[in-house]
Structure formats: structure tokens, C-alpha cells
């Protein structure tokens, strides 16, 4: 039996991008892989003044799409 990943109400992940080789705008990065995912993050922090993360939730996990601030 596989158990779901449950995200807390105040959970805030932090993504640390390589400042010398940041991903391109529009890139989608996998963050969390789980057999089932319940809940949502409050926000997602990114160490970039140029990019912000937009969550892409599925039943199997979470990815983020990096878009221009």
C-alpha cells in the first residue's frame, strides 16, 4: 500500500538555482514525486530576481514552471 504525500498548510519549499547557469525562462523542473499528493504549498521561494516559480500539481507530484517576474 502506498501512502500519499501530504503538504502542510504553511509549507514553503525553496528552490536554489545555479546563479551562473540558471534554467531558461519557461523551463519546467520536477520538485516532488509521490504516488499520491494531497495539499498545496503556500508559496514557492526561488533565489532569482528574474524568475518566479509557478506550481504544476498532478496526482503524482509537483513540478514548477519558471516564468519571468
C-alpha positions in Angstrom: 0.0 0.0 0.0 1.4 3.4 -1.0 0.8 6.4 1.2 0.1 9.9 -0.1 2.5 12.8 0.4 0.5 15.4 2.4 1.6 19.0 2.2 1.1 21.2 5.3 -0.8 24.4 5.1 2.3 26.5 5.8 4.9 24.5 3.8 7.2 26.7 1.7 9.8 25.0 -0.4 12.9 26.9 -1.5 14.5 26.4 -4.9 18.2 27.3 -5.2 19.1 27.9 -8.9 22.7 28.0 -10.1 23.3 31.8 -10.5 25.9 31.1 -13.1 23.8 28.7 -15.2 20.1 29.3 -14.3 17.5 27.4 -16.2 15.8 29.1 -19.1 12.6 31.0 -18.7 9.7 28.6 -19.4 11.6 25.6 -18.1 9.7 23.0 -16.1 11.6 21.4 -13.2 10.4 18.3 -11.2 10.3 19.0 -7.5 8.4 16.2 -5.8 7.5 12.7 -7.0 4.9 10.8 -4.9 2.4 8.0 -5.6 -0.3 10.4 -4.5 -0.1 14.1 -3.5 -2.6 16.0 -1.3 -2.4 19.7 -0.4 -0.8 22.7 -1.8 2.3 24.8 -0.9 1.6 28.3 0.5 4.2 29.7 -2.0 7.5 28.6 -3.6 10.6 30.7 -3.0 13.2 31.0 -5.7 16.7 32.6 -5.3 16.3 34.6 -8.5 15.3 38.2 -9.1 14.5 37.4 -12.8 12.4 34.2 -12.4 9.5 33.0 -10.3 8.1 29.5 -9.9 4.5 28.6 -10.9 3.5 25.3 -9.4 2.2 22.5 -11.6 0.4 20.0 -9.5 -0.6 16.5 -10.6 -1.9 13.4 -8.7 1.7 12.1 -8.8 3.6 15.1 -7.6 4.7 18.6 -8.3 6.8 20.4 -10.9 7.4 24.1 -11.2 7.4 26.2 -14.4 9.9 29.1 -14.3 8.4 32.3 -15.6 9.6 35.9 -15.8 8.9 38.1 -12.7 
